[in-house]
Amino acid sequence: MKRIYLLALILAVLMLACNVPGGTPVPPTQEPPETPAPADTPTVEATPTLQLNVSCNELSFYLDPALAAGFTCETVPAANGPDPWMMYPQHTRVNLQGYVLAGTFHDPRIVVYHLPELLALRPEYTGFVDSLRDLVGGGAPGAALPLIEPSFNAGQVFHAQFQLLPFATGSGIRFATLYAQYFAEINNHDMFYAFSGMTADEQYWISAVLPLSHPSLPAEAGMDPPGGMSWEDWGNQFPTYAADVSTQLNAQPDASFLPSLMLLDSMIQSIVITP
């Protein structure tokens, strides 16, 4: 009898609990879904400090024997020729000797300008400085990237493998590119690794032009448009062609280029400018 009474009491308590106001169950607390971080412009990771073995005026850096056998140091005198590409202040130029790629259009070199002197002579380069400052600050690359050497008597045909590249005393950008005076097929004879950088105090501009090749590209540009096209048809479809080549090269690993992009990046990142 006592057992029956106890069971009845428990049932009454349970029924009363079900009728208590505000008894809506609260869902368990959940962590909000993680928002993916926005994609940033790639930045080459800093390399370990290397023993500098090249010194030329205010410029010092590490030259890997796998890249070139040696170098020459020049103090290039100022020039004020009739054409823009013949106007520049006195500057430093290091020429790489015994470079791993021979017989290409460009001579491998690193050039340093005192930026105030360069802008006094070529005020139009202010746009390049502003562009580089914006890119280093995280801005998106445009159709053409800034490069001073001191200038090219040609246009930038394309660019690929764009990355931010800090160096010991400043920061800059590196990319693969090609300059031409016509709709040139992108090729290994003319393509080069370009670097544009400024020291942190914006007193010096560093340019590098270093020949570069990739096995997916033809050895040289043909004398005529590929596939038997007319120059008009080739010119009309050239922007699509250049974008396709850029996409293709962007997908290639660093080590597939000659020289390796990692080898070139390491040299540039070791640069020290000492006024």
Buried (B, 14 or more C-beta within 10 A) or exposed (E): EEEEEEEEEEEEEEEEEEEEEEEEEEEEEEEEEEEEEEEEBEBBEEBEEBEBBBBBBBBBBBBBEEBBEEBEEBEBEEEEEEEEEEBBBEBBBBBBEEBBBEEBBBEBBBBBBBBEBBBEBBEEBEEBBEBBBBBBEEEEBEEEBBBBBBBBEBEBBBBBBBBBBBBBBBBBBBBBBBBBEEBBBBBBBBBBBBBBBBBEEEBBBBBBBBBBBBEEBEEBBEEEBEEEEEEEEBEEEBEEBBEEBBEBBEEBEBEEBBBBBBBBBBBBBBBBBEE
